[in-house]
C-alpha cells in the first residue's frame, strides 16, 4: 500500500485541514484509533499539509521527524533510538502504513521483546524540536504508539508540551489512550478516529484491482481493520494460528463441564498460546473478541453486520452462536479485556490464558432467556 493512501475518517481529516487553514494548529495532539484504522496515515497526511510538502517525499523533509518503539538487536546493542532503525521505518511506512506493532517488531527483528520509547528517545525528540525550522515554518514530531513511553520519557515529553517552541507540532498516535500518562493526555488535544466502513474498504480494494464481490466479502470480514483486509487479500490469514487456537479452546470449554479431563487440554492450550509473542497474544484476544461478537450478532439474526471472522473448516459456527447471548456476552468481553490488560503488563501468559479459559467455560454454559 502506498503511504499516501488514506482511507476513512473523512470528517476528521476535513476538520483538521480546516483548522490548519484558519491558523489554529494545536501544538500537541493525540490521535486515538484502534489498530488498522489508519491513525498513522492520517497523521502523515496532516503533518504534510502543515509543512506544505508532498506526502510522497516525507522522508526528505528535514522538519518532519518520527519516533517509535524500538529495542536492542544483534546490531543495536545499547540505548536504541528510532534513528537506529530509520531505513526499516521508511520501508515500513512505504509498504504498510496500516501495519501493526507486531509487524514493526518483526521488521526490526526484536523477536519476543517489547519495544519502548525510552528517555534516550525523549532526549532525541527534545534535541530535534529545539532546532530551527529548515523552511522557516513548523517542525513536526510524530510519535507512533506513544503508549510505549516509559515514565522517564513521558516526563521529558511533558516539559516539551508545557513549554513548546514556536511553531512546533507534536502528534502522538496511539491505540491505547488509557496507558498514556494522564498529565500528558490532559495537555493534548484528543482526536478520536474510527475504523473505516465496509464500503470505504471495499472501494479501496476495488481501486487496487480486486473484483467487486471479493472486495465486499473481505471488507465485511475484516472488522474495519485495513491491515487485516490486506492480509486476507494476500491469503495470509490462512496461516494465522488464531482460528485453530480459538476452536481448540471452545471445544474443550464445552466438554469440560461433563469431562474434567478436558481441563488438561485447556492447560495444554494455554501453554501453546503462551508461546506466541506478547503482541500476537494480544492479537489473538482481539480475534476471539471478534468471533464472539459475530456469534452474538448472528444469534440475533444480524448477519449483515456480524463481521464474520474466518474459522477452520469443520467448526459449526451456527451451533456456537446459540451459546453466545445477552446473558453472558458482557462477562465474556470483560474476561477478554482483563486478559489483555494482564498480558500488556507482562503477567504470566500461561496463567492468564488458563484463568480466562476456565472462567469463560462457565459463562458459555449459562442458558439464554
C-alpha positions, -999 to +999 in steps of 0.1 A: +000+000+000+012+035-009+018+056+022-003+083+006-034+062+006-056+074+035-089+056+040-119+067+060-122+094+088-131+119+062-149+143+086-119+143+110-094+149+082-116+177+068-118+193+103-080+191+107-074+207+074-100+234+081-084+243+114-049+244+098-062+267+070-075+291+097-042+291+115-054+271+145-029+243+148-028+229+184+008+223+193+001+189+209-024+165+195-032+128+204-047+107+175-065+078+191-077+049+169-080+011+170-054-010+152-058-009+114-079+023+114-051+044+099-042+069+125-005+070+113-017+076+077-039+105+089-010+119+110+013+118+080-013+135+058-019+162+084+018+168+090+024+170+053-003+197+050+010+217+079+045+216+064+034+222+029+051+191+014+042+162-008+034+131+012+054+110-013+085+128-001+081+130+036+114+114+044+133+141+025+118+169+047+141+179+075+113+194+095+093+162+099+105+136+125+093+103+137+097+084+170+085+048+175+091+018+198+124+000+195+146-023+214+181-038+213+190-062+184+221-080+173+232-048+156+220-022+181+232-034+214+228-004+237+204+026+242+184+020+210+166+050+195+144+055+164+172+069+143+190+035+146+161+020+126+154+047+101+158+026+070+134+000+083+109+027+092+110+042+057+102+008+043+075+001+069+057+033+062+060+030+024+049-006+023+024-009+051+013+023+068-016+004+083+007-022+098+005-033+134+030-030+162+038-067+158+045-061+120+070-035+131+087-057+157+091-084+130+106-060+106+133-048+130+138-084+143+134-079+181+118-113+184+098-116+216+110-083+231+086-055+235+096-022+221+096+010+241+102+047+238+129+055+263+145+086+279+172+084+253+145+088+226+129+116+245+162+134+246+165+130+208+130+143+204+138+174+225+170+180+205+152+178+172+124+201+182+149+227+195+165+231+161+155+260+139+130+250+112+147+244+079+118+260+059+110+287+084+077+272+093+066+243+115+086+214+129+066+183+134+072+152+155+050+121+150+053+097+179+038+063+169+024+041+197+031+068+223+017+044+250+051+027+248+068+056+265+083+048+299+078+072+327+111+090+323+104+096+286+069+107+293+080+132+319+106+146+295+079+149+268+056+167+293+081+195+296+081+199+258+043+200+258+041+225+286+068+248+272+066+243+234+088+262+210+070+284+185+055+266+155+061+231+170+036+203+164+037+170+183+013+143+172+011+113+195-005+083+178-019+055+200-045+027+201-044+027+239-051+061+253-056+047+288-019+039+290-008+074+283+004+093+314-027+114+325-006+145+328+003+142+291-031+132+279-048+161+297-025+186+279-031+172+244-059+178+220-075+144+216-087+133+182-107+101+182-108+081+150-129+052+139-122+022+117-132+027+080-166+014+070-171-017+049-179+005+019-147+025+023-125-006+025-143-023-004-138+008-026-101+008-016-097-028-026-115-023-059-092+005-066-064-020-062-079-042-089-099-065-067-132-079-081-162-062-066-178-092-048-144-103-034-138-068-022-171-066-003-166-101+011-132-091+025-144-058+037-173-075+055-150-099+073-121-076+084-140-057+111-129-023+097-092-032+100-074-022+068-043-042+078-064-073+082-082-067+049-049-066+030-036-097+049-068-115+038-063-104+003-028-119+003-041-151+019-020-145+050-050-151+073-050-188+062-017-192+080-028-175+112-029-197+143-057-177+158-086-197+143-072-231+153-064-219+188-099-204+192-116-237+181-094-258+204-104-235+233-142-235+227-143-272+221-125-280+253-146-254+271-179-271+261-167-305+270-151-295+303-185-293+321-190-330+317-155-342+314-130-328+340-102-343+319-107-315+294-090-292+319-057-309+309-064-299+273-071-263+284-037-263+302-020-276+270-039-249+250-027-222+275+009-235+270+006-231+233-009-196+234+019-186+259+045-195+232+032-167+210+048-133+212+031-108+235+018-088+206+004-120+190-012-129+222-030-096+223-040-101+186-054-135+195-076-118+222-088-093+196-096-122+172-115-140+199-134-108+207-144-106+170-156-142+169-178-138+200-192-105+186-200-122+153-217-151+171-238-126+191-249-108+160-257-139+141-276-154+171-300-124+169-303-126+131-280-097+124-257-115+100-253-084+077-234-066+105-218-096+121-183-090+105-175-127+104-140-140+112-125-168+092-126-201+111-112-235+104-133-259+083-154-282+103-163-258+131-200-255+135-203-217+139-242-218+136-243-241+167-218-220+185-239-189+181-266-205+203-242-202+233-234-165+230-262-142+240-272-113+262-268-132+295-231-139+290-216-117+264-207-089+288-189-113+311-170-128+282-160-094+269-148-084+304-127-115+308-111-109+274-103-073+283-089-084+317-066-109+299-054-082+275-047-059+305-025-085+322-007-095+290+002-059+283+017-057+318+038-088+313+019-111+336+024-149+331+008-156+298+001-193+307-017-185+339-035-155+323-049-176+295-057-206+316-076-184+341-095-167+312-104-200+296-117-216+328-139-186+336-152-183+301-161-220+302-185-213+330-202-185+311-206-204+279-229-228+297-252-200+310-286-205+295-302-178+273-336-165+285 
